[in-house]
């Protein structure tokens, strides 16, 4: 568990310290080459184009999700695409050239499959596998370490008895 916390700390450090510093450096460098007004105009234009692309790709991902659900299929790919478009759109609307480039890669349909595979692998390593053929919580399902050593249904002694209602208990079934 401490290994995950260590990794999370580094990710947060990069996201909240290193990335803004890199964005600021890039804006200053571009501003020195083309001027401040053109740099601001480029950032605004970049966000507007990003919003148009996100709207188009988001609508496409939504239609694909609805079509898959209407067919009765499992929309794993469509949900991943929707999540990537959402994150990419957020990055595109954030001012900065580095986040815009990365957001565009997440949103465009020809580069999204690469990130979909990375997202799938990242989530697969964090999910607890179900060792029973049904859903977690189904009779006989075990979901990993929390259920280890606990007998499943039908694997222990059967205790026979009768249910007796207390007539003085107002919270019973007859109340």
C-alpha positions as CSV (number, residue, x, y, z in Angstrom):
1,X,0.0,0.0,0.0
2,X,2.8,2.4,0.8
3,X,4.2,1.8,-2.8
4,X,0.9,3.1,-4.2
5,X,1.0,6.2,-2.0
6,X,4.6,6.9,-3.1
7,X,3.5,6.7,-6.7
8,X,0.5,8.9,-6.1
9,X,2.7,11.5,-4.4
10,X,5.0,11.6,-7.5
11,X,2.0,11.9,-9.8
12,X,0.5,14.7,-7.8
13,X,3.9,16.5,-7.7
14,X,4.2,16.3,-11.5
15,X,0.5,17.4,-12.1
16,X,0.5,20.3,-9.7
17,X,4.1,21.5,-9.8
18,X,6.0,20.3,-12.8
19,X,3.3,20.6,-15.4
20,X,2.3,24.2,-14.6
21,X,6.0,25.2,-14.6
22,X,6.5,23.5,-18.0
23,X,3.4,25.2,-19.4
24,X,4.6,28.6,-18.1
25,X,8.0,28.0,-19.7
26,X,6.4,27.0,-23.0
27,X,4.1,30.0,-23.1
28,X,7.1,32.3,-22.3
29,X,9.2,30.7,-25.1
30,X,6.4,31.0,-27.7
31,X,5.7,34.5,-26.5
32,X,9.3,35.5,-27.1
33,X,9.2,34.1,-30.6
34,X,5.8,35.4,-31.9
35,X,4.9,38.1,-29.3
36,X,2.6,38.2,-26.4
37,X,-0.6,39.2,-28.3
38,X,-0.1,36.4,-30.9
39,X,0.6,33.9,-28.1
40,X,-2.6,34.8,-26.3
41,X,-4.6,34.6,-29.6
42,X,-3.0,31.2,-30.3
43,X,-4.0,29.9,-26.9
44,X,-7.6,31.2,-27.3
45,X,-7.8,29.7,-30.8
46,X,-6.4,26.5,-29.6
47,X,-9.1,26.2,-26.9
48,X,-11.9,27.0,-29.4
49,X,-10.7,24.4,-31.9
50,X,-10.3,22.0,-29.0
51,X,-13.9,22.6,-27.9
52,X,-15.2,21.9,-31.4
53,X,-13.2,18.7,-31.7
54,X,-14.4,17.6,-28.2
55,X,-18.0,18.3,-29.1
56,X,-17.8,16.2,-32.3
57,X,-15.9,13.3,-30.7
58,X,-18.0,13.4,-27.5
59,X,-21.2,13.1,-29.6
60,X,-19.6,10.3,-31.6
61,X,-18.7,8.4,-28.4
62,X,-22.2,9.0,-26.9
63,X,-23.8,7.6,-30.1
64,X,-21.6,4.5,-30.0
65,X,-22.4,4.0,-26.3
66,X,-26.1,4.2,-26.9
67,X,-25.9,1.9,-30.0
68,X,-24.0,-0.7,-28.0
69,X,-26.4,-0.6,-25.1
70,X,-29.4,-0.8,-27.5
71,X,-27.9,-4.0,-29.0
72,X,-27.5,-5.4,-25.5
73,X,-23.7,-5.4,-25.7
74,X,-21.2,-4.6,-23.0
75,X,-20.0,-1.0,-23.7
76,X,-16.4,-1.3,-22.4
77,X,-14.7,0.3,-25.4
78,X,-17.4,3.0,-25.6
79,X,-17.1,3.9,-21.9
80,X,-13.3,4.1,-22.2
81,X,-13.6,6.3,-25.2
82,X,-16.1,8.6,-23.3
83,X,-13.7,8.8,-20.4
84,X,-10.7,9.6,-22.7
85,X,-12.7,12.3,-24.5
86,X,-13.8,13.8,-21.2
87,X,-10.2,14.0,-19.9
88,X,-8.9,15.1,-23.3
89,X,-11.5,17.9,-23.4
90,X,-10.6,19.1,-20.0
91,X,-7.0,19.3,-21.0
92,X,-7.9,21.1,-24.3
93,X,-9.8,23.7,-22.4
94,X,-6.9,24.2,-20.0
95,X,-4.7,27.0,-21.3
96,X,-1.3,25.8,-22.3
97,X,0.4,24.1,-25.2
98,X,1.6,20.9,-23.5
99,X,-1.9,20.1,-22.0
100,X,-3.5,21.0,-25.4
101,X,-1.2,18.6,-27.3
102,X,-1.8,15.8,-24.8
103,X,-5.6,16.5,-24.8
104,X,-5.7,16.4,-28.6
105,X,-4.0,13.0,-28.5
106,X,-6.7,11.7,-26.1
107,X,-9.6,13.1,-28.2
108,X,-8.6,12.3,-31.8
109,X,-10.0,9.0,-33.0
110,X,-6.7,7.7,-34.6
111,X,-4.6,8.1,-31.4
112,X,-7.3,7.2,-28.9
113,X,-7.0,3.4,-29.2
114,X,-3.4,3.6,-27.9
115,X,-4.6,5.4,-24.8
116,X,-7.6,3.1,-24.5
117,X,-5.2,0.2,-24.3
118,X,-3.2,1.9,-21.6
119,X,-6.3,2.8,-19.6
120,X,-7.6,-0.8,-19.9
121,X,-4.3,-2.2,-18.6
122,X,-4.1,0.3,-15.8
123,X,-7.6,-0.4,-14.6
124,X,-7.2,-4.2,-15.0
125,X,-4.3,-4.2,-12.6
126,X,-6.4,-2.4,-10.0
127,X,-9.5,-4.4,-10.2
128,X,-10.0,-7.4,-7.9
129,X,-10.8,-10.5,-10.0
130,X,-13.9,-12.5,-9.3
131,X,-13.2,-16.1,-8.8
132,X,-16.8,-17.2,-9.2
133,X,-18.6,-17.2,-12.6
134,X,-21.1,-14.6,-11.4
135,X,-21.1,-11.0,-10.3
136,X,-19.5,-10.0,-7.0
137,X,-22.0,-10.4,-4.2
138,X,-23.7,-13.3,-6.0
139,X,-24.3,-16.5,-4.0
140,X,-21.0,-18.3,-3.9
141,X,-19.0,-15.4,-5.3
142,X,-15.7,-14.6,-3.7
143,X,-14.0,-11.3,-4.5
144,X,-10.5,-11.8,-3.2
145,X,-8.7,-11.4,0.0
146,X,-11.7,-10.1,2.0
147,X,-13.5,-13.4,1.4
148,X,-10.4,-15.6,2.0
149,X,-11.0,-18.4,4.5
150,X,-14.8,-17.7,4.7
151,X,-16.9,-20.6,3.7
152,X,-19.3,-20.1,0.8
153,X,-23.0,-21.1,0.7
154,X,-23.5,-24.8,1.2
155,X,-20.0,-25.5,2.6
156,X,-20.6,-25.6,6.3
157,X,-22.7,-27.4,8.8
158,X,-26.5,-26.8,8.5
159,X,-28.2,-25.5,11.6
160,X,-31.9,-26.3,11.6
161,X,-34.3,-24.2,13.7
162,X,-37.5,-22.3,13.8
163,X,-38.1,-18.5,13.5
164,X,-40.0,-17.3,16.5
165,X,-41.5,-13.8,16.5
166,X,-41.5,-11.8,19.7
167,X,-45.1,-10.4,20.1
168,X,-43.7,-7.4,22.2
169,X,-41.3,-6.3,19.4
170,X,-42.9,-3.6,17.3
171,X,-40.2,-3.7,14.7
172,X,-41.0,-7.3,13.7
173,X,-42.5,-8.5,10.5
174,X,-46.1,-8.2,11.8
175,X,-45.8,-4.5,12.7
